[in-house]
């Protein structure tokens, strides 16, 4: 494990893509990786709950929030890729149910010269 503040060479950086259904333990695993891999963890649910804190606990997963969730996820991917390109491991705790989505993110990671690892 790297000491805090130590930047790794980009070739050593990993973007972890956390895959699973709701309630499967994705965020628990993402939090473990955040610590063990000195990674930045990006979890859309955390951001949605913070931004829409006045919503009922189920409303931030509602149809009304789909567009906002998509925009938040897009921005988190952008930030995560920029951080990974700077030499920091990243955990994207999104669910990634679609193979196309996982493939696209692996391709982006590859274009940055960083590893992408899918965690089920």
N, C-alpha and C positions, 0 to 999 in steps of 0.2 A: 504494500500500500504506500502511495506517495504521501509525503508530509503536506500539510495544508499550504497552499500557495505555490507549490512546486508545479511547474508546467511540464508536461510530458511532450516528447516529440509526437507530432501528429500521427506517425505510423504506429505508435503505441496506444493511441486513443481508441476507445470503443463506445459506440452508441448502442445501448441496450433497448430493444423493442419488446415491451412486455405485452404478451398476447394472452387473452382469456376472456371468459364470459363474466358478467357482473357477479360479484360475490365470490369469485374464484380465488381470491388472495393476491391479486395483481399488485395492489398498492403495498401490501405487507412485504412482498418480495422486492418491489421497487425501493422501499425504505431500507431494506437490508443491503441492496446493491449500492444505494446512495452512500452508505457508511463504508462497506467493505471495499468499494472501488473508488472512493473519494470522488463521487460523481455528483453532478447537478441533476436533481430529480425534477421532472416537469410532469405534473399530473393535472389534466384539464379540470377534473372535478374540484380540486382545491381552488382553482381560479374562478370557476363558475360560482362556487359557494361564496367566495369573497366578493366578487363583483355583484352578484345578485343576492346578497345576504338577506334582503327583505322578503324574498320569495319563500313560500312554504317549502319544506324540505324535499318534496317531490317535484316541485315546479321547475327547478333548474334542469331537470331531465325531460321536460315536456316538449311537445311539438313547437310551442312558442319560442323555445330557447334553441332550437336546432341551428338556426343561422348564426346565433351568437356563439354556440359551441364550435361550429365549423371555423369561425373567424379566430376564436381563441386558440383552437388546436393549430391552425395555420401559423399563427404568430409564435406559438410555443415551438413548433418545428423549426421555424426560421431562427429563433433564438438558440435552440439546441444545436443546430448545425453550425451556427456562427461560433458558439462556445467550443464545440468539438474541434472546429478548425483552428481554435486558439490553443488547443492542447489539453482540454479538460474532458474527462469521461462524462457521458450524458445518459440518463435513464428516461426514456419516453414511455410513460405509464398511461397508454391510451386505449388498450384493448386490441387494436389492430386485427379485427376479425377477417378482413379481406386480404387475400394473398396479393392482389394488385397493389394495395397500399403498402404492405411490407416490402414488396419488390421495389417500388418507387423509392422508398426511404433507404433501402440498401444501395440502390443505384446512386442516390445523392451522396450518401456516406462515402461510397467508392470514389466518386468524383472529387471528394475532398481529401482523399487519401487516408480515411479512417475506417476502422472495422465496424461492421454492424453485426450484432449478435441477437438472434431471436430467442426470447425466453418464454416458454410455455408454462 
